[in-house]
Amino acid sequence: TIQEKANNLFQNSEILAPMVRASTTPLRLIALSYGADLVYTEEIIDRSITATDRIVNDELKTIDYVKKMSSFSAKVQRRMKASGETQPVVLRIVPSKEKGRLIYQMGTGESNLALPAASMVANDVDGIDINMGCPKKFSVSGGMGSALLNDLPRACDIIKTLRRNLNIPVSCKIRLLENDLKTVEFIKGLVDAGANAVTIHGRMVGDESQKPARLDRLVETVKLVKSSGSVNVPIIINGDLYTRNDMVNLKTKSGADGVMLARPALYNTSIFRKPSASAIGSDCHESELGEEERYGYDSPLLLSKTRVVQDYLMQARLYKTHHKNAKYVICEMMNNRRTPSELTPFMPHKYPGNQTIDMVCKCKSIDDLCKVWDVKTSLVLPEADGAESTLHRYDDRYFLDPDALREEQNRDIKQESNNGDGKKSSAQHSNESHVNHQCKEIKPSRKADPLSENNEDVEITAKK
């Protein structure tokens, strides 16, 4: 049954979370290579997928969802033709490595938009997850993300529609509601509608990532769900699980079926390495160490951060990731800007090669990045036809001078408002942003916070 498929996927699972800009092909692949049981795509809006063509890339041995040329304006089409630009790849899947372990996370607010998008990818992924936790304005204004937490009937309609028409599991990722009872009742409603699994992020809408997750509430919520007797689907926990000890302890304490990692997996993706699959040297004195010492922040299971970046770059080069996307992910690996402040002392950034964020930001290609990180590039790569994988909107100042970037963005927004462009209805704005924020030409004056972790705008600069 579909529920049995879901149980096989989610029970006792360690999962790479859907992270905007980050959970693309190379990060998913290294997470799987280190031991992740499941990986999620980044959130991709329903209309972004339905505006693509599914292409079998024989050179890379991938399935590519490529933005349709017809979806661009005549002006953009002329520019792309003149410059030799190709349509961007919105989603690149590697079946040989991801089959049986890939979940597509969708941003959607309406069942009539969700179904065609899910149907397009259903044969290439192992499950569909609905984002019900994103609190950002572009998502909420379109009735997506955390807006669904306040509209159970609409959330259930999406679940029911997908379950009636798909033969793969349908799951949801939510946040804690204002109290445990409301959270439990919301989860029950989703499960009654047919949800095959639910992930709970241990924060409420409005909670900052620099503040600790509400782990006590998360534990209590899972216990209440499990003891209700009416929820018999896997429950996954997410939030501030920065060590293997954290993962094991919170899973045991709550009775959850699996764990999902976002920021911890960016800090060091090798957190997914499991004891049984690792060769721990005798110099670690493993038998003399307690569990808290063995698998904490200095766990011998962890690879060096340099090695993780090198592994990431090898996959990025092999699968033609745009260098700006790679720069973004590596810079996120090199800082703690969205880590709870009380944990940052345990999470140093030490690189024997003395690499810095500034050095990364100066790179103009994947090969430049490989040189900075001493990655051997002697491997002969296939001459793949088509675009590099999707480029999200990116500016080096995102990491080097965020205050100046935000100030410039605010000036642009003010100028746009003065010009009268800000008078569109919220519905018009949300409809445009849903289509545009992943695949369409982006103007500098977009009303999105350039420093938001959920700003998914894309520029078209892919090359042959």
C-alpha positions as CSV (number, residue, x, y, z in Angstrom):
1,T,0.0,0.0,0.0
2,I,1.0,3.6,-0.2
3,Q,1.2,3.9,3.5
4,E,3.6,0.9,3.6
5,K,5.7,2.7,1.1
6,A,5.7,5.8,3.4
7,N,6.6,3.7,6.4
8,N,9.6,2.2,4.5
9,L,10.7,5.7,3.5
10,F,10.2,7.6,6.8
11,Q,10.5,5.2,9.7
12,N,13.9,5.3,11.4
13,S,15.0,7.8,8.8
14,E,17.7,10.5,8.9
15,I,16.6,13.1,6.3
16,L,18.2,16.1,4.5
17,A,15.7,19.0,4.9
18,P,14.3,21.1,2.0
19,M,16.5,24.2,2.0
20,V,16.1,27.0,-0.4
21,R,19.1,27.3,-2.8
22,A,20.9,24.5,-0.9
23,S,19.0,21.3,-1.3
24,T,19.9,21.0,-5.0
25,T,21.7,18.1,-6.7
26,P,25.2,18.2,-5.2
27,L,24.2,18.6,-1.6
28,R,21.6,15.9,-1.9
29,L,24.1,13.5,-3.4
30,I,26.8,14.0,-0.7
31,A,24.2,13.7,2.0
32,L,23.2,10.3,0.6
33,S,26.8,9.3,0.2
34,Y,27.4,10.0,3.9
35,G,24.4,8.0,5.0
36,A,21.2,10.1,4.8
37,D,18.2,7.8,4.3
38,L,16.1,10.4,2.5
39,V,16.7,13.8,0.8
40,Y,14.3,16.5,-0.1
41,T,14.5,18.9,-3.0
42,E,14.4,22.5,-2.1
43,E,10.9,23.9,-2.1
44,I,9.8,24.4,-5.7
45,I,6.5,26.2,-6.4
46,D,3.8,24.3,-8.2
47,R,3.7,26.7,-11.2
48,S,7.5,26.6,-11.5
49,I,7.3,22.9,-12.2
50,T,4.4,23.0,-14.6
51,A,6.2,25.6,-16.6
52,T,9.0,23.2,-17.4
53,D,9.7,20.4,-19.9
54,R,11.0,17.0,-18.6
55,I,14.2,16.3,-20.4
56,V,16.3,13.1,-20.3
57,N,19.9,14.2,-20.2
58,D,21.8,11.3,-21.7
59,E,25.2,12.9,-21.1
60,L,24.8,13.5,-17.4
61,K,22.4,10.6,-16.9
62,T,20.0,12.9,-15.2
63,I,16.3,13.9,-15.5
64,D,16.1,17.6,-16.0
65,Y,13.1,19.8,-15.6
66,V,13.9,22.7,-17.9
67,K,12.0,26.0,-18.0
68,K,10.0,26.3,-21.2
69,M,11.2,29.0,-23.6
70,S,7.6,30.0,-24.2
71,S,7.2,31.0,-20.6
72,F,9.6,33.9,-21.1
73,S,8.6,37.3,-22.5
74,A,9.6,38.1,-26.1
75,K,12.2,40.6,-24.8
76,V,13.8,37.9,-22.6
77,Q,13.7,35.4,-25.4
78,R,15.5,37.8,-27.7
79,R,18.2,38.5,-25.1
80,M,18.7,34.8,-24.4
81,K,19.1,34.1,-28.1
82,A,21.6,36.9,-28.6
83,S,23.7,35.9,-25.6
84,G,23.5,32.1,-26.2
85,E,21.7,31.6,-22.8
86,T,19.7,28.4,-22.4
87,Q,16.6,27.8,-20.3
88,P,17.5,27.1,-16.7
89,V,17.2,23.7,-15.1
90,V,14.6,24.1,-12.3
91,L,15.2,20.5,-11.0
92,R,17.9,18.0,-11.8
93,I,17.5,14.4,-10.5
94,V,20.1,11.7,-10.6
95,P,18.0,8.4,-10.8
96,S,21.0,6.1,-10.3
97,K,21.8,7.7,-6.9
98,E,18.4,9.1,-5.7
99,K,15.9,6.5,-6.8
100,G,14.0,5.3,-3.7
101,R,15.3,8.2,-1.6
102,L,14.0,11.5,-3.0
103,I,11.1,13.6,-1.9
104,Y,9.9,16.6,-4.0
105,Q,8.8,19.5,-1.7
106,M,6.2,21.7,-3.3
107,G,5.0,25.2,-2.4
108,T,1.3,25.4,-3.2
109,G,-1.8,26.9,-1.8
110,E,-4.5,25.3,-4.1
111,S,-5.2,21.7,-5.0
112,N,-5.9,22.6,-8.6
113,L,-2.3,23.9,-8.9
114,A,-0.8,21.2,-6.7
115,L,-2.1,18.2,-8.7
116,P,-0.6,19.0,-12.2
117,A,2.7,19.9,-10.6
118,A,2.8,16.7,-8.5
119,S,1.7,14.6,-11.4
120,M,4.6,15.9,-13.6
121,V,7.3,14.6,-11.2
122,A,5.5,11.7,-9.7
123,N,7.4,9.1,-11.7
124,D,10.8,10.6,-10.9
125,V,10.4,11.0,-7.1
126,D,9.4,8.8,-4.2
127,G,7.0,11.2,-2.5
128,I,5.5,14.6,-2.5
129,D,5.8,16.9,0.5
130,I,3.7,20.0,1.0
131,N,5.4,23.0,2.6
132,M,3.1,24.2,5.4
133,G,5.8,26.0,7.4
134,C,7.4,28.8,5.4
135,P,6.5,32.1,7.1
136,K,7.9,34.4,4.5
137,K,5.7,37.1,2.9
138,F,6.0,35.9,-0.7
139,S,4.7,32.5,0.4
140,V,2.1,33.5,2.9
141,S,0.6,36.2,0.6
142,G,-0.1,33.5,-1.9
143,G,-1.8,31.3,0.6
144,M,1.1,28.9,0.7
145,G,3.5,27.8,3.4
146,S,2.5,28.8,7.0
147,A,-0.7,30.3,5.7
148,L,-2.0,26.8,5.5
149,L,-1.5,26.4,9.3
150,N,-4.5,28.8,9.6
151,D,-6.6,27.0,7.0
152,L,-7.0,23.3,7.7
153,P,-9.8,22.8,5.2
154,R,-7.6,24.1,2.4
155,A,-4.6,22.1,3.6
156,C,-6.7,19.0,3.7
157,D,-8.1,19.6,0.3
158,I,-4.6,19.6,-1.2
159,I,-3.8,16.4,0.6
160,K,-7.0,14.6,-0.4
161,T,-6.6,15.7,-4.0
162,L,-3.1,14.4,-4.3
163,R,-3.9,11.2,-2.5
164,R,-6.8,10.4,-4.8
165,N,-4.7,10.9,-7.9
166,L,-1.1,9.7,-7.0
167,N,0.3,6.3,-6.2
168,I,3.2,7.7,-4.1
169,P,3.2,9.0,-0.5
170,V,2.1,12.5,0.3
171,S,3.5,14.2,3.4
172,C,3.6,17.7,5.0
173,K,6.1,19.8,6.8
174,I,4.6,22.1,9.5
175,R,5.6,24.3,12.4
176,L,4.4,24.3,16.0
177,L,1.1,26.1,16.4
178,E,0.3,28.4,19.3
179,N,-0.2,25.5,21.7
180,D,0.3,21.8,21.8
181,L,-3.4,21.0,21.5
182,K,-3.9,23.0,18.3
183,T,-0.8,21.4,16.8
184,V,-2.0,17.9,17.6
185,E,-5.5,18.7,16.2
186,F,-4.0,20.1,13.0
187,I,-1.8,17.0,12.6
188,K,-4.8,14.7,13.1
189,G,-6.7,16.7,10.5
190,L,-3.9,16.2,8.0
191,V,-3.7,12.5,8.7
192,D,-7.5,12.1,8.4
193,A,-7.2,13.7,5.0
194,G,-4.7,11.1,3.9
195,A,-1.2,12.5,4.8
196,N,1.2,9.6,4.9
197,A,3.8,11.3,7.1
198,V,4.2,14.6,9.0
199,T,7.4,16.5,9.8
200,I,7.2,19.0,12.7
201,H,9.7,21.9,12.9
202,G,10.2,22.8,16.5
203,R,9.6,26.5,16.0
204,M,6.5,28.7,15.7
205,V,5.9,31.2,12.9
206,G,7.9,34.3,14.0
207,D,10.6,32.4,15.8
208,E,14.1,33.4,14.7
209,S,16.5,30.7,13.8
210,Q,19.1,32.3,16.0
211,K,16.9,31.5,19.0
212,P,16.8,27.9,20.2
213,A,14.1,25.7,18.9
214,R,11.2,24.8,21.3
215,L,12.4,21.3,21.8
216,D,10.4,20.7,25.0
217,R,7.2,21.6,23.1
218,L,8.3,19.5,20.2
219,V,8.8,16.4,22.4
220,E,5.5,17.0,24.2
221,T,3.6,17.4,20.9
222,V,5.0,14.2,19.4
223,K,4.1,12.3,22.6
224,L,0.5,13.6,22.5
225,V,0.2,12.7,18.8
226,K,1.5,9.2,19.4
227,S,-0.6,8.6,22.4
228,S,-3.8,9.8,20.7
229,G,-4.3,6.5,19.0
230,S,-5.6,8.1,15.9
231,V,-2.3,8.9,14.2
232,N,-0.6,5.9,12.7
233,V,1.8,7.5,10.3
234,P,5.5,8.4,10.7
235,I,6.2,11.6,12.6
236,I,9.5,13.3,11.9
237,I,11.2,15.9,14.1
238,N,13.2,18.9,12.9
239,G,15.1,21.7,14.7
240,D,18.6,22.3,16.2
241,L,19.8,18.7,16.0
242,Y,23.4,19.6,15.6
243,T,25.0,16.3,16.7
244,R,24.3,12.6,16.4
245,N,23.7,12.6,20.2
246,D,21.0,15.3,19.7
247,M,19.4,13.2,16.9
248,V,19.3,10.0,18.9
249,N,18.3,11.5,22.2
250,L,15.4,13.7,21.0
251,K,14.1,10.9,18.8
252,T,14.1,8.5,21.8
253,K,12.7,11.1,24.2
254,S,9.8,12.0,21.9
255,G,9.1,8.7,20.3
256,A,9.4,10.2,16.8
257,D,10.0,8.0,13.8
258,G,12.8,10.0,12.2
259,V,14.8,13.2,12.2
260,M,15.3,15.9,9.7
261,L,18.4,18.1,9.5
262,A,18.7,21.5,7.8
263,R,21.3,23.9,9.3
264,P,23.2,21.1,11.0
265,A,23.6,19.4,7.6
266,L,25.0,22.6,6.1
267,Y,27.5,23.1,8.9
268,N,28.8,19.6,8.3
269,T,26.9,17.3,6.0
270,S,28.9,14.3,7.2
271,I,26.7,14.4,10.3
272,F,24.7,11.7,8.5
273,R,27.6,9.2,8.9
274,K,26.5,6.4,11.1
275,P,28.7,4.4,13.5
276,S,28.2,1.1,11.8
277,A,29.4,2.5,8.5
278,S,32.5,4.3,9.8
279,A,36.0,3.1,10.4
280,I,36.9,4.7,13.8
281,G,40.6,4.6,14.4
282,S,42.0,3.0,17.6
283,D,43.4,6.3,18.6
284,C,39.9,7.5,19.3
285,H,39.7,5.2,22.3
286,E,36.1,4.6,21.4
287,S,35.5,2.0,24.1
288,E,36.6,4.5,26.8
289,L,34.2,7.2,25.6
290,G,30.7,7.7,26.8
291,E,27.9,8.3,24.2
292,E,27.9,12.1,24.9
293,E,31.6,12.3,24.1
294,R,31.6,9.9,21.2
295,Y,28.9,11.5,19.0
296,G,28.9,15.1,20.1
297,Y,30.4,18.1,18.3
298,D,33.8,16.4,18.1
299,S,32.4,13.0,17.0
300,P,35.1,10.9,15.2
301,L,32.4,10.1,12.7
302,L,32.6,13.6,11.3
303,L,34.7,14.4,8.3
304,S,36.7,17.7,8.2
305,K,34.7,20.6,6.9
306,T,37.3,21.0,4.2
307,R,36.7,17.4,3.0
308,V,32.9,18.1,3.0
309,V,33.3,21.2,0.8
310,Q,35.6,19.2,-1.5
311,D,33.1,16.4,-1.9
312,Y,30.4,19.0,-2.6
313,L,32.4,20.7,-5.3
314,M,33.2,17.4,-7.0
315,Q,29.5,16.7,-7.3
316,A,28.8,20.4,-8.3
317,R,31.3,20.1,-11.1
318,L,30.1,16.8,-12.3
319,Y,26.4,17.9,-12.4
320,K,27.0,21.4,-13.8
321,T,25.9,23.4,-10.8
322,H,26.1,27.1,-11.5
323,H,29.1,28.6,-9.6
324,K,26.9,31.2,-7.9
325,N,24.7,28.5,-6.4
326,A,27.8,26.6,-5.3
327,K,29.3,29.8,-3.7
328,Y,26.1,30.4,-1.8
329,V,26.1,26.8,-0.3
330,I,29.8,26.9,0.6
331,C,29.4,30.3,2.2
332,E,26.6,28.9,4.3
333,M,28.8,26.0,5.3
334,M,31.4,28.6,6.5
335,N,29.3,30.7,8.8
336,N,26.9,30.4,11.8
337,R,24.6,33.3,10.9
338,R,21.4,31.4,11.5
339,T,22.6,29.1,14.3
340,P,21.4,29.7,17.8
341,S,24.0,31.9,19.4
342,E,24.5,29.6,22.4
343,L,25.7,26.8,20.1
344,T,28.2,28.8,18.0
345,P,31.1,28.2,20.4
346,F,30.9,24.5,19.7
347,M,30.9,25.1,15.9
348,P,34.2,26.6,14.8
349,H,35.3,27.2,11.3
350,K,38.8,25.9,10.9
351,Y,40.3,25.3,7.5
352,P,43.9,24.1,7.1
353,G,44.1,26.0,3.7
354,N,43.0,29.2,5.4
355,Q,40.0,29.6,3.1
356,T,37.7,32.5,3.8
357,I,34.3,33.6,2.7
358,D,36.0,36.5,0.9
359,M,38.1,34.1,-1.1
360,V,35.0,32.1,-2.1
361,C,33.1,35.2,-3.1
362,K,35.9,36.2,-5.5
363,C,35.5,33.0,-7.5
364,K,34.0,33.3,-11.0
365,S,33.6,29.6,-11.9
366,I,33.4,26.2,-10.4
367,D,37.1,25.6,-11.4
368,D,38.0,28.7,-9.4
369,L,36.3,27.3,-6.4
370,C,38.0,24.0,-6.9
371,K,41.4,25.8,-6.9
372,V,40.6,27.5,-3.6
373,W,39.7,24.2,-2.0
374,D,42.4,22.2,-3.7
375,V,40.0,19.9,-5.5
376,K,41.6,17.9,-8.3
377,T,39.9,18.6,-11.6
378,S,41.6,16.0,-13.8
379,L,38.3,14.1,-14.1
380,V,37.1,14.4,-17.7
381,L,33.5,15.6,-17.6
382,P,30.8,14.7,-20.1
383,E,30.0,17.4,-22.7
384,A,26.5,17.8,-21.6
385,D,24.1,19.6,-23.8
386,G,21.8,22.1,-22.1
387,A,21.9,24.5,-19.2
388,E,23.7,24.6,-16.0
389,S,21.4,23.8,-13.0
390,T,19.2,26.6,-11.8
391,L,20.8,29.8,-10.6
392,H,19.1,31.5,-7.8
393,R,19.4,35.2,-7.2
394,Y,22.7,35.8,-5.5
395,D,25.0,38.7,-4.6
396,D,28.4,38.3,-2.8
397,R,27.3,41.1,-0.5
398,Y,24.8,38.6,0.9
399,F,27.7,37.4,3.0
400,L,30.3,40.2,2.7
401,D,28.2,43.3,3.4
402,P,24.6,42.3,4.2
403,D,23.7,45.7,5.7
404,A,24.6,47.5,2.5
405,L,22.7,45.0,0.4
406,R,19.6,45.4,2.5
407,E,19.9,49.2,2.4
408,E,20.1,49.1,-1.4
409,Q,17.2,46.7,-1.6
410,N,15.1,49.0,0.6
411,R,15.9,52.0,-1.6
412,D,14.7,50.0,-4.7
413,I,11.5,49.1,-3.0
414,K,10.9,52.7,-2.0
415,Q,11.6,53.8,-5.6
416,E,9.3,51.2,-7.0
417,S,6.5,52.3,-4.6
418,N,7.0,56.0,-5.6
419,N,6.7,55.0,-9.3
420,G,3.4,53.4,-8.5
421,D,4.5,49.8,-9.1
422,G,3.6,48.9,-5.6
423,K,-0.1,49.3,-6.2
424,K,-0.8,45.8,-7.4
425,S,-3.2,43.7,-5.4
426,S,-1.7,41.1,-3.1
427,A,-3.3,38.4,-5.3
428,Q,-1.6,39.8,-8.4
429,H,1.7,40.1,-6.6
430,S,1.5,36.6,-5.2
431,N,0.6,35.1,-8.5
432,E,3.5,36.8,-10.2
433,S,6.0,35.9,-7.5
434,H,4.9,32.3,-7.6
435,V,5.8,32.0,-11.2
436,N,8.7,34.3,-11.2
437,H,10.6,33.6,-7.9
438,Q,12.2,30.5,-9.3
439,C,12.3,30.7,-13.0
440,K,11.7,34.1,-14.5
441,E,13.8,37.2,-15.1
442,I,14.1,39.1,-11.9
443,K,14.3,42.9,-11.7
444,P,16.6,44.4,-9.1
445,S,13.6,46.0,-7.4
446,R,11.9,42.7,-6.4
447,K,10.1,43.1,-3.2
448,A,11.9,40.2,-1.6
449,D,14.3,40.5,1.3
450,P,17.7,39.6,-0.2
451,L,18.8,38.2,3.1
452,S,15.8,36.0,3.6
453,E,16.5,32.3,3.8
454,N,13.4,31.7,1.8
455,N,14.0,34.2,-1.1
456,E,14.1,31.9,-4.1
457,D,14.4,34.4,-6.9
458,V,16.3,33.2,-10.0
459,E,18.3,34.9,-12.6
460,I,18.8,33.4,-16.0
461,T,22.5,33.3,-16.7
462,A,22.9,29.6,-17.6
463,K,25.4,28.8,-20.3
464,K,26.0,26.0,-22.7
